[in-house]
Amino acid sequence: MPPSSSASSSSLFAIVPLHGGGATSRHAMDACYLCGKPLPRNFDIFMYRGDTPFCSEECRAVQIDTDEVRERIKTKILRERAARNEHRHGAAASERSITPAGNVPVAS
């Protein structure tokens, strides 16, 4: 993809905002996603999940750990919810199979 005319000559790729830009747009690589520290153009930027910038390996590691904990909690909640639903549906099915005592034939 050829760089746009607004890209600086030192930039390898032109980064164009998806929403059209304008005075209120904020460049995606301006600040660390976690701590908000400005990201200078002449320093390394540590990326995570393709499009999330971090100022250091430490900030990125904190976000990775946070995401892993959040995913484990989400998985646990979904499992508990599925178990509750299975229990409810299982109890309802067993209640339907119970024959009332007044209709049971008695052998003599």
Secondary structure as UniProt FT lines:
FT   TURN            5..6
FT   TURN            9..10
FT   TURN            18..19
FT   TURN            23..24
FT   TURN            28..29
FT   TURN            33..35
FT   TURN            41..42
FT   STRAND          46..48
FT   TURN            49..51
FT   STRAND          52..54
FT   HELIX           57..96
FT   HELIX           101..103
//
